[in-house]
Amino acid sequence: MTAAPATFFPDTTDCPRAYRLLRAACGPPGTPTDVDEDIRGPLGDVLEYTIVAKMLCLFADWLDRHGHTASLARPMQQFLRGQRRLNTHRWRMHHREAARVITVLADRGIPAAAINGIAHASLLYHGDGSRQSSDVDILIPAEAAADAVNALTGCGYYATGRRSTALHRDFDDPVVPGLTLDVSTRLAQTSDPAHIAGILARRVPAPQQADLEPLPILNRDDGFLHTLARVAAQRRWPALADALRYSAHPTTATAVNAVVPASAQTGWQLLRSFWPQLPPRPPMSPAGVGDAGAINTCQPDAGSWQ
């Protein structure tokens, strides 16, 4: 039996079953699992962990993909499917607002890209309602922060009081009454203005979702390195799932000369402590592939993820 790590949030030391199921839910589609015994019996304690970890919808998706949902009581099935429908609605509203914000900033000459959950929902999870996020994160150059805040307060946003670049806007929606926007000037792997400028210059559109506006995001390698560094810094389950989906890109290969910042390498080694079958270095795109916007999370050799 695999021991639960004490340093991941939420701490699952006292509930190894929750650890095993959270770990299974993080795996990309096609990943085999050996946790059938853990599905039997009440899921109350497990659901609490998935809710705190912001993994409830991804866990519900995993249950569906592995044929476990049908074995649950009907009210539980309805609850889980209802949560995914609600999250899909929230994601669609967040996506539209993120695209609007980036357009507003572009009109002021400020380059911007969506990062973290709102970007990954389209890039890694195909807009299926399984990736949860509580806010929208936007990356901009540090020198444009004040101008960006002024532009956004002019179109309905107001300060939350947490910090000057954390803004909120109210919506007339019974499910999503508002949105918190975090305007960031750094990534987990770098805060160097020149690096941020280069990363923003390499922006790509997220995979197009039906009837939704195009959304600029980080290119595959920049997003992957940022996510790995977030795994190292925050040690949260959603970032772990994101990093695994990035690494499942079938066109990538471990590039010998790829520059991997120390923070991202630390995140990769943390992933390998969960999945020791992963290669020693994170798989980076071959030359000319790093700017590809589409990520195919179907693993060609699913057995290596067990």
N, C-alpha and C positions, 0 to 999 in steps of 0.2 A: 504494500500500500504506500502511495506517495505521501510524504508528509506535507502539511500545509505550511507555506511560508508565513512567518510572523510579521514580515515587513510590508505586505501588500494591503491595500485598502479596499474593503474592510478586512480586518484581521480575521482569518478563518481558522486560527489555531484550535479553537474550541468546537469547530464543526468541519471535520475533514470531508464530510459528504458535500458540503457547500463548496469547498475548495475544488473537489474533483469535478463537480458539475459546472462551476464557473470556468475552470480550465477547459473542459470539453466545449463549452459554448464559444470560447475564444477562437477555436480552430476554424480555418476557412472551410467552405463547402467541400465535401468529399473526404474530409478527415475522418478516419475510422475512430470509434470510441469503444471503451470497455467498461462503461458505467451503467449498464442496464440495471444492475442491482440497486443502484442509488436512486433510480426513478420510482421504485416500488415504495409504497407507503406515503404518508402525508408529506406535502412539500412546504408546509408553513414556514419552517426555519430557513429552508433554502430560499424561498421567495423573499424573505426579509433581507437576506444578504444580497440578492440580485437587485432589489429596489435600492438599497443603500449604495450599491456599486454602480447604479445607472446601467444595469445590464438586463433588466426585466424583459425588454422587447427582444434583445438578442437571444436570451434564454428561450423565450417563446418561439422564436424562429428556429432555434436548434431543436426544440421538441418536435416541431412540425417536420423538419427535414429528416429526422431520424424515426419518424413514425410513432412517437410517444404521446402525442396530443390526444389521439383517439382513446387511449387507455385511461385518461383522466376523467373525473366526474364532469358532467355536462356544464354545471356552473363554473368550474375552473376553466374549461375550454372557452366558454363565452367570455370570461374575464380576461384571459390572455389575448384572445383575438380582438377584444374591444380595446385593450391597451395598445395593440399594434395599430389599429385604425386611428386612435387618437394621436399616436405619435406620428403617423403618416401625415395627418392634417397639420400638426405642429411643424413638421419638417417642411412641408410645402409653403407654409406661411413664412417661415424663417428663410427659406431659399429665396423666395420672391423679395423679401425685404433686404436680404444681403445683396442681391443683384441691384436693387434700387439704390442702396447706399453706395455701392461701388461706382454706379453711374453718376451719382451726385458728386462724388469725389473726383471722378475723371473729368467732369465739367469744370472743376477747379484746378485741373492740371495735377492732381494727386494720384499716382499709381497705387492700386490697392489689390489685394487678393484675399479671398476667404480661406481660412485655415481651420484646422481641428475638426470638430464634429460636423459642422455644416458642410465642409468640403468633402469629408470622408463619406457622408451619407450618400452622395451621388457617385463618388469615385470608386469606393470600395464595397458599398452595400446596394448599389443600383436603385436607390430610392425606394427600398422595399419596406420601410418603416421599422427596421430592426436596430438602426443606430440612433441612440438617444443623445440629445444635447440640450442643455438648459439655456444656452445663450448663443450668440453669434460672435465669432472672433474674426477680426479683419486686420491684416498686416498692411502698414503704411510706412514710409520713411519717417525717421524721428524728426527731421526738420519741418515736416508738414503737419505735426500733431496739432498745434494750436489752430492752424487754418482748417484742419479737418473738423475739429470740435465746433468751431464757429459755423462751418457749413452745415453740420448736422443739427445743431441747435436751431438753425434757421428753418429746418424742415421737420420739426416735431419732436426732436429728442431733448431730454433734459438730464442734468447730472444726477447720478445716484448717490453721490457722497462718498463712495468707496475710494475713488481716485478721479482725476480730471478727465481721463479718457474712458471711463466707464459710464455709458449713457443708457437711457431707457426711453422707450416710446410706447404709449398706450394704444391698444387696438380695440376696435368695437367687435370683439369676437368672444362668444361665451366659453370657448375652449382655450383659446390663446389670448388672454386679456392684454398682453404686452410682450415686449421683447427687450432684453438687455443686450447691449452692443458693447463688446470690449474691443477698443481700438488699440492694437499692439504695435510697437515699434521694434520688436525683437522676436527672435525665434529661440527655441530651447537650445539649439546648437551654436547660436551666434547672436551678438548684439552689435557687431561692427557695422557702421553705416554703409561702408562700401560693399560688404557682403550682402546686406539687406537690399541694396540697390540692384546688385547683380541678380539676386533671387527674384526680385519683382520684375526685372527685365525678362526673366525666363518663364513668366506666367503662361499658363495654358488654360483653355476652357475645360470645365468639367464635362464629363459625358452628358450629352443632351438628354434631358428628361422631357417627356411629353408635356406640351403646353406650358412649360416653365422657361423663364428667361435664362440666357447663357450666364454662367457664373465663373469668373476668373479664379483659378486656384494655383497653388504651387505645382511645379512640374513633379514628376514621379520621384526623382532622386532627392530633391530638396524636401518634399513632403515626407519621404521615408526617413531621412536623417533627422528632421525635426521631431517626428514621432518617436524614433528610437531615443532621442535625448529626453523627450517627455517621459518615456517609460523609466529612464534612469532617475529623473528628478522627482517624479510624482508617484510612480509605482501604483497606477490605477488600472483596473481591468479593461476599460474601454480602449485605452491606449495600447495595451497588450494585444487586444484583438485587432486593432488597426495595423499595428506593426506586422503581425502575422499575415494579414491580407496583402500588405505591400510586398512582403517577401515571397508570396506565392505567385508573383507575376511570372508567367512561364517563359518570357523572352529575356529575363535577366540572367546574368552569370556573375560569379564572384570575380570582379575585375581586380587584378593584382595591383594596379597603379591607382585605384580609386582612393581619393582622400576621404577618410572617415574620421570626423572629429572625435576626440576622446570621449565626450559625453554620449555620442551616438554609439560608439563601440561598447561603452558600459551598458547601455540599454540592450544592445545585441547579446552581450554575455548574460544578461539577466533573462532574456528570452531563451537562451540555450540552457539555462538552469531548469527551465520548464520542459523544453524540448531539446534534449542533448543531441538528437539526430541532425539538427541544423548545422550548416557549415561553420567553420571558425570565424569567417568574416561575413558581414551582411552582403547579400547579393545586390550589386549595383548594375545599372543599365549599361550594356555595351555602347560604344560610341554611336551617337546618332539616335539612340532610343530614349534617352532620359527625358526628352521633351514630350513624349507620348502622353496624351491625356487619359486614354482609356486603360483601365486595369482589369485584366481578366482574372478573377479569383478562383477559377476552376483549376485545381492542382493536377498536373499530369501524372504524378506518381504519389497518390494520396497515402500510400503505405509509409512513406518517409516521415509523415506527420504524427504517427501514432504515439 
